Amino acid sequence: MARDEELKERWDLVVQKLSNQFADGDRLDLDAIIYLIGVQELGQLAQSFKKDQKLDLMHIAICKLLTPYGYYELDFVDNEGLPHYKTLEALPHLKAGEQSVLMKEAIVNYFLETEFID
């Protein structure tokens, strides 16, 4: 199977499983999935978050997702349990479609590692 087809199938599986689990089957978009990963990484699942906290959670998720690509590294976790990342390499300038593919690939890899999908 071609790499692009495999990514698409795995991405669709992630979206389907998360949508069923968190959105009563309504299809989650990329940003919603990034937010869910941020909540998971913070480990405070039963909490509600304000708008600025949601942006912070998305930043945590993006850093976590792009760590295996060499862009970020976990620096420390503060007293409130927030992980802080340091930039190792600047993100390349990508077109919107390329950014989307990179994030989908990173999300699929994240859920493969956590065995949410196989």
C-alpha positions as CSV (number, residue, x, y, z in Angstrom):
1,M,0.0,0.0,0.0
2,A,1.3,3.4,-0.9
3,R,2.4,5.6,2.1
4,D,-0.2,8.3,1.3
5,E,-3.0,5.7,1.2
6,E,-1.9,4.1,4.5
7,L,-1.8,7.6,6.1
8,K,-5.2,8.4,4.9
9,E,-6.7,5.1,6.1
10,R,-5.0,5.5,9.5
11,W,-6.1,9.1,9.8
12,D,-9.7,8.2,9.0
13,L,-9.5,5.5,11.7
14,V,-8.2,7.9,14.3
15,V,-10.9,10.5,13.4
16,Q,-13.7,7.8,13.5
17,K,-12.6,6.4,16.8
18,L,-12.1,9.8,18.5
19,S,-15.4,11.2,17.0
20,N,-17.3,8.2,18.3
21,Q,-15.7,8.5,21.7
22,F,-15.8,12.3,22.2
23,A,-18.3,13.8,19.8
24,D,-21.2,11.3,19.6
25,G,-20.1,10.4,16.1
26,D,-19.9,14.0,14.8
27,R,-16.6,14.2,12.8
28,L,-13.8,15.9,14.8
29,D,-11.5,18.2,12.9
30,L,-7.8,18.5,13.1
31,D,-7.8,21.3,15.7
32,A,-10.2,19.3,18.0
33,I,-8.0,16.3,17.8
34,I,-4.9,18.4,18.7
35,Y,-6.8,19.8,21.6
36,L,-7.7,16.3,22.8
37,I,-4.1,15.3,22.6
38,G,-3.2,18.3,24.7
39,V,-5.7,17.4,27.4
40,Q,-4.4,13.8,27.4
41,E,-0.8,15.0,27.7
42,L,-1.7,17.3,30.6
43,G,-3.5,14.4,32.3
44,Q,-6.4,16.5,33.7
45,L,-9.2,14.9,31.7
46,A,-12.1,15.9,34.0
47,Q,-11.4,19.6,34.0
48,S,-13.0,22.4,31.9
49,F,-10.7,24.9,30.3
50,K,-10.9,28.6,29.4
51,K,-10.0,29.8,25.9
52,D,-6.4,30.7,26.6
53,Q,-5.9,27.4,28.4
54,K,-7.3,25.6,25.4
55,L,-4.7,27.3,23.2
56,D,-2.0,26.3,25.7
57,L,-3.2,22.7,25.5
58,M,-3.0,22.8,21.7
59,H,0.6,24.2,22.0
60,I,1.5,21.3,24.3
61,A,0.0,18.8,21.9
62,I,1.8,20.3,18.9
63,C,5.1,20.2,20.8
64,K,4.5,16.6,21.8
65,L,3.5,15.6,18.3
66,L,6.6,17.2,16.7
67,T,9.1,16.0,19.3
68,P,9.9,12.8,17.3
69,Y,10.6,14.9,14.3
70,G,13.4,16.8,16.1
71,Y,11.6,20.2,16.4
72,Y,11.0,20.2,20.2
73,E,12.2,18.5,23.3
74,L,10.5,18.2,26.7
75,D,12.4,20.7,28.9
76,F,10.6,20.3,32.3
77,V,7.2,19.9,33.9
78,D,6.2,22.8,36.2
79,N,4.5,22.7,39.6
80,E,1.1,22.7,38.0
81,G,1.9,19.7,35.9
82,L,2.3,21.7,32.6
83,P,5.0,20.3,30.3
84,H,7.3,22.9,28.9
85,Y,9.2,22.3,25.6
86,K,12.2,23.9,24.1
87,T,12.6,24.4,20.4
88,L,15.5,22.4,18.9
89,E,14.9,23.3,15.3
90,A,12.7,26.0,13.7
91,L,9.7,24.6,11.9
92,P,10.1,24.7,8.1
93,H,7.9,27.1,6.1
94,L,5.2,24.8,4.8
95,K,2.1,25.5,2.7
96,A,-1.2,24.9,4.5
97,G,-1.7,21.6,2.9
98,E,1.8,20.5,3.8
99,Q,1.3,21.5,7.4
100,S,-1.9,19.5,7.5
101,V,-0.2,16.4,6.2
102,L,2.7,16.8,8.7
103,M,0.2,17.1,11.6
104,K,-1.9,14.2,10.5
105,E,1.2,12.0,10.1
106,A,2.3,13.1,13.6
107,I,-1.1,12.4,15.1
108,V,-1.3,9.0,13.5
109,N,2.2,8.1,14.8
110,Y,1.1,9.3,18.3
111,F,-1.9,7.0,18.3
112,L,0.1,4.1,16.9
113,E,2.6,4.6,19.8
114,T,-0.1,4.7,22.4
115,E,-1.8,1.7,20.7
116,F,-5.1,3.5,20.2
117,I,-4.8,2.2,16.6
118,D,-2.7,-0.4,15.0
